[in-house]
Amino acid sequence: LTPEGWLQVVGRRDNRFISGGENIQPEAIEEALQRLPDILQAVVVPVPDPEFGQRPVAFIEALMPLAPADLQASLKAELPAFMLPMAYLDWPQDPHTGLKPSRQNLQILAQQHLNSI
């Protein structure tokens, strides 16, 4: 509930994941990213992590290339440390993504990218 007594939905239950014992609603991270200048859209997905169980990774589409360190610094002002993405990946250029990106497909892409590093 908001301070005014309104019910606020912060995300879908089936998108929520746990990282280091903390519940993470990816939509909250996405909203924070989309408030930053030059970011057109963002989707956050979980990837497996041996220490925390899962960690957030953000796919972003921006008007210009953005440094991950700058994104982290901007998000630190709005989000707790456990919600900060561990990686920022470019928005996929696949024309078959349709209007709504598939979180499942993005999760696979994120894992493949992290495994290749």
The 8 nearest C-alpha neighbors of each residue, nearest first, counted from 0:
[[1, 6, 5, 4, 7, 2, 3, 8],
 [0, 2, 4, 5, 3, 6, 7, 8],
 [1, 3, 4, 0, 5, 6, 7, 8],
 [2, 4, 1, 5, 0, 6, 7, 8],
 [3, 5, 1, 0, 2, 6, 7, 8],
 [6, 4, 1, 0, 3, 7, 2, 8],
 [5, 7, 0, 1, 4, 8, 3, 9],
 [6, 8, 0, 9, 5, 1, 4, 10],
 [9, 7, 10, 6, 11, 0, 5, 12],
 [8, 10, 7, 27, 26, 11, 24, 25],
 [11, 9, 26, 8, 24, 12, 14, 27],
 [10, 12, 14, 13, 15, 9, 24, 8],
 [11, 13, 15, 14, 10, 24, 16, 9],
 [12, 14, 11, 15, 16, 10, 24, 25],
 [15, 13, 11, 12, 16, 24, 25, 10],
 [16, 14, 24, 12, 23, 13, 25, 22],
 [15, 17, 23, 22, 14, 18, 24, 45],
 [18, 16, 22, 21, 20, 23, 53, 19],
 [19, 17, 53, 51, 21, 20, 52, 54],
 [18, 20, 51, 21, 52, 17, 50, 53],
 [19, 21, 18, 17, 22, 51, 52, 23],
 [22, 20, 18, 17, 19, 23, 81, 16],
 [23, 21, 17, 16, 18, 24, 15, 20],
 [24, 22, 16, 15, 17, 25, 21, 82],
 [23, 25, 15, 26, 27, 10, 22, 14],
 [26, 24, 28, 27, 43, 23, 29, 15],
 [25, 27, 29, 28, 24, 10, 30, 9],
 [28, 26, 30, 25, 29, 24, 31, 9],
 [29, 27, 31, 25, 26, 30, 32, 43],
 [28, 30, 26, 32, 31, 27, 41, 42],
 [31, 29, 33, 27, 32, 28, 26, 34],
 [30, 32, 28, 34, 29, 33, 27, 74],
 [33, 31, 29, 30, 34, 35, 28, 41],
 [32, 34, 30, 35, 31, 38, 40, 29],
 [33, 35, 31, 32, 30, 36, 38, 29],
 [36, 34, 33, 32, 38, 37, 31, 73],
 [37, 35, 38, 34, 33, 39, 61, 32],
 [36, 38, 62, 61, 39, 35, 63, 33],
 [39, 37, 61, 33, 36, 40, 60, 35],
 [38, 40, 61, 60, 37, 33, 62, 41],
 [41, 39, 60, 38, 59, 33, 42, 61],
 [40, 42, 59, 29, 58, 60, 33, 57],
 [41, 43, 58, 57, 29, 44, 59, 40],
 [42, 44, 57, 25, 56, 55, 58, 29],
 [43, 45, 56, 55, 106, 102, 57, 42],
 [46, 44, 55, 54, 53, 56, 106, 47],
 [45, 47, 53, 54, 110, 55, 48, 106],
 [48, 46, 53, 52, 54, 49, 45, 110],
 [47, 49, 53, 52, 51, 50, 54, 46],
 [50, 48, 52, 51, 47, 53, 54, 46],
 [49, 51, 48, 52, 19, 53, 18, 47],
 [52, 50, 19, 18, 53, 48, 49, 54],
 [53, 51, 48, 18, 49, 47, 50, 19],
 [52, 54, 47, 48, 18, 46, 51, 45],
 [53, 55, 45, 46, 18, 48, 47, 56],
 [56, 54, 45, 84, 44, 85, 43, 46],
 [55, 57, 84, 86, 44, 43, 85, 45],
 [58, 56, 43, 87, 42, 84, 88, 59],
 [59, 57, 88, 90, 42, 41, 89, 87],
 [60, 58, 41, 90, 89, 40, 57, 61],
 [59, 61, 90, 40, 39, 38, 89, 41],
 [60, 62, 38, 39, 63, 37, 59, 64],
 [61, 63, 37, 38, 39, 60, 64, 65],
 [62, 64, 61, 65, 37, 38, 60, 66],
 [65, 63, 61, 66, 62, 89, 37, 60],
 [66, 64, 63, 67, 69, 70, 61, 37],
 [65, 67, 69, 68, 70, 64, 71, 87],
 [66, 68, 70, 69, 71, 87, 65, 86],
 [69, 67, 71, 66, 70, 72, 65, 73],
 [70, 68, 72, 66, 67, 71, 73, 65],
 [69, 71, 67, 73, 68, 72, 74, 66],
 [72, 70, 68, 74, 69, 73, 75, 67],
 [71, 73, 69, 75, 70, 74, 68, 76],
 [72, 74, 70, 71, 75, 76, 69, 77],
 [73, 75, 71, 77, 76, 72, 78, 70],
 [76, 74, 72, 78, 77, 73, 71, 79],
 [75, 77, 74, 73, 78, 72, 79, 71],
 [78, 76, 74, 75, 79, 31, 73, 28],
 [77, 79, 75, 74, 76, 82, 80, 83],
 [78, 80, 81, 82, 75, 83, 77, 76],
 [79, 81, 82, 83, 78, 75, 84, 74],
 [80, 82, 79, 83, 18, 21, 19, 78],
 [83, 81, 80, 79, 78, 84, 23, 55],
 [82, 84, 80, 81, 85, 71, 78, 74],
 [85, 83, 55, 56, 86, 57, 82, 87],
 [84, 86, 56, 55, 83, 54, 87, 57],
 [87, 85, 56, 84, 57, 88, 67, 55],
 [88, 86, 57, 58, 56, 67, 89, 84],
 [89, 87, 58, 57, 59, 86, 90, 56],
 [90, 88, 59, 58, 91, 60, 87, 61],
 [89, 91, 60, 59, 58, 92, 88, 41],
 [92, 90, 93, 89, 58, 105, 96, 88],
 [91, 93, 94, 90, 96, 89, 95, 60],
 [92, 94, 95, 91, 96, 90, 97, 100],
 [93, 95, 96, 92, 97, 91, 98, 100],
 [96, 94, 93, 97, 92, 98, 100, 91],
 [95, 97, 100, 94, 93, 98, 99, 101],
 [98, 96, 95, 99, 100, 94, 101, 93],
 [97, 99, 100, 96, 95, 101, 94, 93],
 [98, 100, 97, 101, 96, 102, 95, 42],
 [101, 99, 96, 102, 98, 97, 105, 104],
 [100, 102, 104, 103, 105, 99, 96, 106],
 [103, 101, 105, 104, 106, 100, 44, 42],
 [102, 104, 106, 101, 105, 107, 44, 100],
 [105, 103, 107, 101, 106, 102, 108, 100],
 [106, 104, 108, 102, 107, 103, 109, 101],
 [105, 107, 103, 109, 104, 108, 44, 102],
 [106, 108, 104, 110, 105, 109, 111, 103],
 [109, 107, 105, 111, 106, 110, 112, 104],
 [110, 108, 106, 112, 107, 111, 105, 113],
 [109, 111, 113, 107, 112, 108, 114, 46],
 [110, 112, 108, 114, 109, 113, 107, 115],
 [111, 113, 109, 115, 110, 114, 108, 116],
 [114, 112, 110, 115, 116, 111, 109, 86],
 [113, 115, 111, 112, 116, 110, 109, 108],
 [114, 116, 112, 113, 111, 110, 109, 108],
 [115, 113, 114, 112, 111, 110, 109, 86]]
